[in-house]
Amino acid sequence: MTAHSFILGHLGTDVTAAYSVTSVAQQLIQCLTQGISGGAGIIIGQLLGENLLDEAKNMEDNIGKLLLCVDLSMLDWSAPLDPWYTFSM
């Protein structure tokens, strides 16, 4: 049991259910971004090891743009699932 579960459990079943759904979605998104980031670190590390600094910089920019697009695309559908979304309106 996490601290979030303990606190949200006192807020009611609707909030607890919403938190359960969003935590799974968050974990899936986190796996995707961590996988891309890990692969990016390996690719950029290889380019730096081969002393291809310009290509490493270009790859860094491209991967940064990719991760930004992934994050923004996930934001569109995950915001309504956030249990605090209804409280902040």
Backbone as CSV, one residue per row, in Angstrom:
resi,resn,N_x,N_y,N_z,CA_x,CA_y,CA_z,C_x,C_y,C_z
1,MET,0.854,-1.179,0.000,0.000,0.000,0.000,0.896,1.237,0.000
2,THR,0.633,2.125,-0.934,1.419,3.347,-1.017,0.734,4.461,-0.233
3,ALA,1.476,5.523,-0.012,0.907,6.668,0.699,-0.233,7.284,-0.095
4,HIS,-0.089,7.299,-1.431,-1.170,7.836,-2.265,-2.450,7.029,-2.095
5,SER,-2.317,5.712,-2.098,-3.487,4.859,-1.936,-4.146,5.078,-0.583
6,PHE,-3.329,5.240,0.432,-3.857,5.452,1.774,-4.637,6.766,1.854
7,ILE,-4.042,7.823,1.314,-4.701,9.137,1.360,-5.936,9.158,0.485
8,LEU,-5.816,8.650,-0.732,-6.945,8.672,-1.657,-8.060,7.726,-1.212
9,GLY,-7.723,6.704,-0.464,-8.742,5.788,0.042,-9.735,6.479,0.953
10,HIS,-9.296,7.515,1.613,-10.192,8.256,2.499,-11.079,9.248,1.748
11,LEU,-10.791,9.472,0.473,-11.572,10.430,-0.310,-12.786,9.798,-0.989
12,GLY,-12.893,8.488,-0.949,-14.066,7.830,-1.515,-13.698,6.847,-2.611
13,THR,-14.699,6.049,-2.976,-14.458,4.998,-3.964,-14.262,5.553,-5.366
14,ASP,-14.908,6.647,-5.705,-14.746,7.230,-7.043,-13.318,7.703,-7.257
15,VAL,-12.777,8.383,-6.274,-11.406,8.885,-6.388,-10.415,7.730,-6.402
16,THR,-10.661,6.724,-5.588,-9.771,5.558,-5.550,-9.784,4.823,-6.881
17,ALA,-10.955,4.661,-7.478,-11.057,3.998,-8.778,-10.363,4.819,-9.864
18,ALA,-10.546,6.122,-9.840,-9.888,6.989,-10.823,-8.376,6.917,-10.675
19,TYR,-7.912,6.882,-9.440,-6.467,6.774,-9.202,-5.935,5.447,-9.717
20,SER,-6.689,4.378,-9.537,-6.254,3.062,-10.017,-6.095,3.060,-11.532
21,VAL,-7.031,3.660,-12.232,-6.964,3.708,-13.694,-5.789,4.573,-14.140
22,THR,-5.638,5.731,-13.534,-4.570,6.634,-13.966,-3.190,6.105,-13.613
23,SER,-3.074,5.351,-12.538,-1.755,4.825,-12.190,-1.296,3.805,-13.218
24,VAL,-2.211,2.998,-13.753,-1.846,2.049,-14.799,-1.445,2.794,-16.071
25,ALA,-2.221,3.804,-16.444,-1.886,4.602,-17.632,-0.540,5.292,-17.456
26,GLN,-0.291,5.813,-16.273,0.980,6.485,-15.995,2.144,5.505,-16.112
27,GLN,1.976,4.301,-15.608,3.047,3.312,-15.677,3.335,2.897,-17.118
28,LEU,2.293,2.779,-17.941,2.506,2.439,-19.346,3.256,3.552,-20.074
29,ILE,2.871,4.787,-19.819,3.549,5.927,-20.436,4.995,6.000,-19.950
30,GLN,5.201,5.738,-18.683,6.543,5.784,-18.109,7.433,4.708,-18.737
31,CYS,6.889,3.527,-18.976,7.673,2.471,-19.632,8.087,2.890,-21.034
32,LEU,7.167,3.497,-21.767,7.463,3.943,-23.123,8.579,4.992,-23.129
33,THR,8.439,6.009,-22.295,9.437,7.084,-22.303,10.788,6.624,-21.749
34,GLN,10.784,5.730,-20.770,12.048,5.224,-20.248,12.756,4.347,-21.272
35,GLY,11.985,3.586,-22.054,12.583,2.772,-23.109,13.219,3.629,-24.184
36,ILE,12.508,4.663,-24.606,13.063,5.573,-25.613,14.299,6.282,-25.066
37,SER,14.238,6.715,-23.818,15.370,7.422,-23.220,16.588,6.515,-23.068
38,GLY,16.359,5.280,-22.675,17.470,4.339,-22.541,18.134,4.058,-23.877
39,GLY,17.307,3.843,-24.901,17.855,3.628,-26.236,18.590,4.855,-26.752
40,ALA,18.044,6.027,-26.455,18.691,7.272,-26.886,20.057,7.426,-26.234
41,GLY,20.150,7.067,-24.960,21.435,7.157,-24.268,22.481,6.246,-24.886
42,ILE,22.052,5.060,-25.306,22.988,4.122,-25.936,23.439,4.652,-27.290
43,ILE,22.490,5.126,-28.098,22.830,5.626,-29.433,23.745,6.843,-29.345
44,ILE,23.395,7.789,-28.487,24.216,8.995,-28.356,25.586,8.646,-27.771
45,GLY,25.624,7.711,-26.839,26.906,7.279,-26.282,27.812,6.654,-27.329
46,GLN,27.220,5.865,-28.230,28.026,5.280,-29.305,28.563,6.360,-30.246
47,LEU,27.712,7.326,-30.570,28.162,8.409,-31.442,29.267,9.234,-30.788
48,LEU,29.133,9.491,-29.496,30.183,10.238,-28.787,31.470,9.419,-28.701
49,GLY,31.325,8.101,-28.517,32.502,7.239,-28.469,33.248,7.194,-29.788
50,GLU,32.526,7.351,-30.888,33.151,7.389,-32.212,33.602,8.798,-32.582
51,ASN,33.452,9.735,-31.641,33.849,11.138,-31.813,33.061,11.820,-32.933
52,LEU,31.803,11.454,-33.078,30.907,12.079,-34.056,30.012,13.068,-33.313
53,LEU,30.607,14.166,-32.906,29.918,15.117,-32.042,28.733,15.791,-32.730
54,ASP,28.884,16.141,-34.007,27.781,16.797,-34.722,26.587,15.860,-34.889
55,GLU,26.875,14.600,-35.231,25.780,13.629,-35.366,25.113,13.359,-34.021
56,ALA,25.907,13.344,-32.948,25.343,13.136,-31.614,24.421,14.290,-31.240
57,LYS,24.821,15.505,-31.568,23.990,16.676,-31.286,22.694,16.621,-32.089
58,ASN,22.780,16.255,-33.359,21.573,16.128,-34.188,20.650,15.039,-33.651
59,MET,21.238,13.920,-33.231,20.433,12.828,-32.687,19.763,13.259,-31.386
60,GLU,20.470,14.015,-30.562,19.898,14.527,-29.319,18.683,15.410,-29.607
61,ASP,18.822,16.289,-30.582,17.701,17.163,-30.947,16.506,16.361,-31.449
62,ASN,16.771,15.369,-32.310,15.682,14.554,-32.870,14.969,13.739,-31.801
63,ILE,15.728,13.162,-30.899,15.126,12.351,-29.841,14.361,13.243,-28.863
64,GLY,14.883,14.429,-28.603,14.162,15.380,-27.751,12.818,15.745,-28.347
65,LYS,12.788,15.978,-29.664,11.528,16.286,-30.336,10.573,15.098,-30.291
66,LEU,11.110,13.898,-30.464,10.278,12.690,-30.400,9.636,12.542,-29.028
67,LEU,10.438,12.700,-27.977,9.900,12.568,-26.623,8.889,13.665,-26.299
68,LEU,9.116,14.862,-26.800,8.155,15.939,-26.602,6.828,15.597,-27.273
69,CYS,6.881,15.067,-28.489,5.646,14.666,-29.186,4.928,13.544,-28.452
70,VAL,5.692,12.576,-27.952,5.080,11.468,-27.200,4.413,12.001,-25.941
71,ASP,5.112,12.875,-25.216,4.551,13.427,-23.982,3.292,14.245,-24.249
72,LEU,3.319,15.072,-25.283,2.154,15.898,-25.585,0.976,15.055,-26.077
73,SER,1.265,14.002,-26.828,0.171,13.159,-27.298,-0.463,12.388,-26.144
74,MET,0.316,12.024,-25.164,-0.234,11.323,-23.998,-1.015,12.275,-23.103
75,LEU,-0.640,13.529,-23.096,-1.318,14.513,-22.258,-2.770,14.712,-22.693
76,ASP,-3.022,14.641,-23.990,-4.362,14.894,-24.512,-5.396,13.927,-23.951
77,TRP,-5.067,12.647,-23.891,-6.073,11.685,-23.453,-5.965,11.333,-21.978
78,SER,-4.828,11.602,-21.347,-4.682,11.196,-19.948,-5.173,12.252,-18.965
79,ALA,-5.304,13.502,-19.392,-5.738,14.555,-18.466,-7.128,14.296,-17.888
80,PRO,-8.116,13.891,-18.679,-9.431,13.634,-18.077,-9.446,12.435,-17.129
81,LEU,-8.438,11.565,-17.220,-8.377,10.408,-16.325,-7.779,10.748,-14.971
82,ASP,-7.146,11.889,-14.872,-6.492,12.302,-13.633,-7.546,12.535,-12.546
83,PRO,-7.390,11.898,-11.370,-8.419,12.065,-10.336,-8.528,13.496,-9.827
84,TRP,-7.488,14.292,-9.950,-7.540,15.674,-9.479,-8.085,16.617,-10.554
85,TYR,-8.281,16.100,-11.768,-8.753,16.919,-12.880,-10.120,17.528,-12.563
86,THR,-10.997,16.746,-11.948,-12.331,17.257,-11.633,-12.301,18.258,-10.487
87,PHE,-11.317,18.137,-9.612,-11.243,19.045,-8.469,-10.624,20.390,-8.851
88,SER,-9.832,20.420,-9.927,-9.136,21.652,-10.275,-9.930,22.511,-11.244
89,MET,-11.090,22.075,-11.661,-11.870,22.836,-12.636,-12.618,23.975,-11.963
